[in-house]
Amino acid sequence: MVEDAGGARMRHVDHGVLAVGEDGPVEFRLAALHAGIVQALERHRPHVVAVEEVFHARNSRSALVLGQARGVVLLAAAQAGAQVRSYAPSMIKQAVTGTGRAEKDQVGRMVCVLLGIAVRERMDATDALAAAICGLLRAREPAVPSEQRPARAFRAAIGRSPRGRR
């Protein structure tokens, strides 16, 4: 959990890792995950919940389990009345480190620097905080309806090299 501290600042509110284990039926582990998320949402009452999109997984089973866990988080957020924002892993990395191709440990270090904290838990905690930071930063950007975006200028901007040559 992070919150806007005014200006370009943000404040660390809380973080943690919900360990549901790897043993036992998946439905019981998902129920434990749901209960933990519901408890955190009730304690902090966030307006927005930022989640990472499932981009890829090591194998199809991992993707299925990740999707089920993500669904539980989405359900809990909806039940709490929070808005949900999904971000691609590269967008989260870009928001936190300045590059969408940052390594996991680099993201973790930058999360600690940005929030002025030391995270000793698993990288899952810094991954979640990185998503929250991305959500907060994206919420600060003014929304421009897609029909008002200059498509030609956008295409031209992404077609240029850093020195302005094509």
N, C-alpha and C positions, 0 to 999 in steps of 0.2 A: 504494500500500500504506500502510495506517495500522494502528496497534495501540493497544490500550487502555493508557493510562499511569496508571491508577488514578484513582478518584474521577470527576470530570467531565472529566478530561484525556484527550487522545489525542495520539499521536506520529506524525509523518510518518516513514515508513520509506523509501519510494522512489516514483518516478513516472516516466513517460515516454510517448512516443508511438511506436507501431509504424507506420511509413510503408511501405506495401506498393505505393504508386504506383497510377496509374489506367490504365496500359498493360499489355497482355498478357492472356492468358486468365485468366478469373476463378478457375479451379481452382488456378493457380499463385499467385495473390495470396492465396487462402484458405489454401493450404499454407504460405506465408510467414507469414501471420498466426498460424496454428496453431503453427508453430515458435517464433515470438517469445513467444507466450503460454505455451507449455510451458516455455521457458527461464526466464521470470519466475516461474512457479509452482514450478519446481524450485529456483530460487535462494532464494525466500522462504518456501515451504511454508505458505501460509495455510490456516487451518481453514475459512474461509468466503470465498466469492467473491460480491461484490455486483454485479449487472448491472442496467442500466436496461431496462425493458420497451420494446418497440417500440410507441410510442403512436400516432404518425402520421409520415408522410413526405411530402415535396413531391410525389412521384408514385409510381406503382406500381413502377417500376423501382428507385427509391431504397429503397422498403420491402422489395423482394425482396433487394437487395444487403445491406441492414442485417440482415435476417433470416438470411441466409446467414452473415454475419460473427458474429452473435450465436450461431448454432448452433455455429460453430467454437469460440467461447469456452466455451460450455456443455460441449462435448465435452472440451476440454482440462481444464476444471475437474473433470469426472467422472473422467477418466483419472488425475488427480492425487489423487483421493480427497477433494476439498474439497466442502463443502456449498455449494449455490448458492442465493442469495436474489435474487429479482427485485423491483424497485421501480418504481412508476410515476414518470414524470418529476416530477409535482407533489408526490409524497411526498418525493423527493430534495430538491427545492427547499425544501419545508417544513422538512425536517430541518436544512438548512444555513442558510437565511435567515429562517425563521419565516413565510414565505408561499409557498404553492404556485404563485403566479403571478409569481415573480421572473424578471427578465430574466437572460440568460446571463452578461452581464458582472458583474451583482450576485452571482450564484452564485460566479463565479470569484474575486471580491474577498473574499467571505466564507470561501471555502476557504483562501485565503492567510492571512487573519486567524486562523481557527480553528487552523490548523496552524503558524502562525508562520514561513511560508516565502514566497518570491517565486517565482512560476511564470512563466517567460518563453516557454515553449513554447506551442503552439496551445491553444485552449480545450478541446480533447479531453482534455488532461491534467487540467484542473480539473474537467471533467465526470466523469471516472473517479474522481478523488479525492472528489468530492461523493457519488458512489454508495457509495464505501467508507465515508465518514463516516456516511451514512445507515444502512448495514449495521451499523456498529459501534454507533450509537445505538439502533437497533432491537433489536440483540442484548442490550442492557442492560435492555430492558423485560421485565417478567415476562410469561410466556405465560399467557393465560387461555383455556382451551378454549371454543370457540364455544357449547357447550351451557350454560356457566356465565355467559355474558354476559347482563346484563339488557336484553333487546331493547326493552322498553317505555321504559326510562330513556334508552337510546341514541336512540331515535326522538324522544323529548321534547327531548333536548339539542340535536339538530340542527335541531329545529323552532323554537327560540327565537332571538330577535334578541339582540344583545349586551347590551341593557338588560333582558332577561328577559321582554319582551313577545312575543307571537306575531304 
